[in-house]
């Protein structure tokens, strides 16, 4: 009965292809989130620490970092991935496939996340930093034992939002041959007029998003001691 219902409602869905596309989307999302988390925290720290009144106050470096973040954060992703085709081909050796999407995914998402990191760091109580300084903590101790631990719930919330945006980016990257659910929905669903394939690809993307949101919320809840 289930098979008959499936054949009637989803006649064009190839479950093997759907599973393969889901794994490709998960692969792109996982690696891009990991790289974005590291690079975004680095950029966010630069933005915060070089700002006025902070540990590494430097107007020039702050202006350059802020300009780079604002520029790459403002470029629409579908345009960014096309602009980066020569760079991607140089780094990965091809512009097609899930791995080829990674440079554009990280470059597109890291500046976005860096601003969230900066906001999270600004929420750390200045009194906690001053107390650490009065006890003789050096700058690296303040960064790794005060700033990052104190802002970690905000950093996890930020990477959760960014990871969901990255899943959307992978779908857009699929339009130019990156693979994954976006590619399947575009080629098998839209171009071949198979709306059931597009529908199932959308459901699979929504499931991935819900899982990411649940994991992010759970980790944030565990870390937030307020």
N, C-alpha and C positions, 0 to 999 in steps of 0.2 A: 504493500500500500504506500509505504514511504517512497519507494522507488518510483511508483507511478505518479505520486504527487510532485516529486522532484522533476520528473521528465515533463510534466505539464507546466510547472511554474518556472523552472530554471533549465530549459532544454539546451542552452548553449554553454552552460558552465562546465568547464573541464576542471575537476577538483585537483588533479595533479598540478596543472598549471597555476591554479589559484594558490595552492600550498607553496609552490616554488616562489611565486611572486611575493607571498607574505613573508617568507624567509628572507628574500632580498630586501624588502622594506625594513624588516627587523635588523638585518645586518647593517644597512646604511644608517639607520637611526641610532643603533647602539654605538657604533664607532664615532659617528658625528657628535653625539651627546658627550662621549668621554673626552674627545679632543676639545669640544667647545667649553666644557667645564674647566679644563686646565688653562686653555688660552684666555678664556673670559675672566677667570680669577686673576691671571697675570695682568691683563689690561685694566681690569677694575682696580687692582691695587695701585697700578701706575697712576690712574686717574685720581684716586683718592689721596695717595701719599704725596703727590706733587702739587696738590691744590693748596691754596692759601691757608696758612696756619697749621699745616700737617707736617709729618716727620721729614719728608723730602721736598719741601716746598720749592718748586722751580716753575716759574711762569712759562718759560719757553717749552720745556718738555710737556707740561700739562696742555698747553695750547696745541702742540703737534699731535699728542695722543687723542685729545678731544676731537680734533679735526678729522683724523683718520677714522675714529669710531663713528663720527656723525656721517661721514661720506659713505662708508660701506654699509652702515645701517639704513641709509636712505635709498640705496639702489634697489629697485624691485628685483626679487630673486630670479625671475625668469630672464631678465636682462643680464644680471650678474653672471649667471651660469653660461650665457652665450659669450659675454666678454672674456670669461676665463677659459674658453676652449683652448687657446694656444698654451696657456699655463698648465692646464690639466693634461693636455697631450704631452707636454714636456715632462711633467712629474710622473704620470701614471703610464704613459705610452699609448693611450687610446682615449677617445672621448665618449666611448660607449661602455655600458655596463655599470653595475652598482659601485665599483671602486672608483670609477671616473667621476662619479657625482660627489665624492667625499670632499675634495678641495673646495668646491663651490658651497657645499653645505656648511662646512666649518667657517669659511670666510664670511658667509652670509649671516651665520648665527652668533659667532663669537662677539662681534661688536654689540649686538643686541643684548647679549647676556652680560657683557662688561658693564653696561649702564646699570643693570640690575644689581651687579656686585657692588658698584660704587654706592648705590642707594642703600644697600644692606650695610655696608661699612659705615656710612654716615649715621646709621641708627645706633651704633655702639656708643654707650655712654662715655663722654669725655672723662668723667671722673674715674672710670675704671682704668683708662689709659694713664691718667696722671698718677693714680695709686701705684700702678706697675712701675712707672718711671721713678717714683719716690722710693721704691724698694730696690732700685738698682737694675731693673731690667733694661737690656740694650734694645736696639731697634728691631733686631730679628726676633727676639723674645716677644716683643710687643705685637709684631705681625703674626707670628705663628702660634703664640700662646694666649693672646688676648683678642686681637682683631678678628682673625678667621674663626676661632671657636665661638666667640660671642655672636658673630653674624651668621653662623652656619645654618640656623633655621631659615633665615631669609635667603641664603645662597641656595639651599635645596628647593625652596619654593620657586626661586627664579629659574633654576635649571629645569624644574618640572614644566613651567610655562614654555621655556625655550624648547624643550624636547617635543612638546606637542606641536609647536610651530615647525620643528624640523621634520616631523612626520608629514606635515602639509608640503614642506619643501620637497621631500622625496617624491611626492605625487606629481609635483610640477616638473621635477627633473625627469620623470618617466616620459614626459611628452617628447623630449629630445633623445630618448634611447637609453636612459639610465637603468631601465629595468624596474622591477617592483610592481606594486599594485597600481600605481599611477600609469605606468606603461601598459599594463594589462587592460585597465579600464579604457585607455585611449585607443589602443590598437584593436583589441578584441571587442570592446564594448561600443565605443563611439564610431570608429571608422568602418566597422562591419555591421553596424546597426543591431547590436545585441544588448539591449538595455538590461537584461538579467545579469550579464557579466559585470556591467558597470555597477549595478545594484549590489552584487555580492562583494565586489572590490571595495565599495563604500562601507559596507558592513564590517569587512575585515579591518579597514583603517580605523573605524570607530572603536572596534574592540581593542586595537593596539593603544589608541588614545586613552580609553578608559583604564586600561591596565597601568599605563604610565602615570596617569593622574592618581590612581589608588596608591601606587608605590611611593610617589612623591609626597602625598598627604600623610602616609603612614610614617615615613622617615622624618618628616617635619614635626609630626606629633611627638615622636620619640625624642627628638632633639630639643624641642622647645620646653624649657623648664619653668617658664613663667606661670 
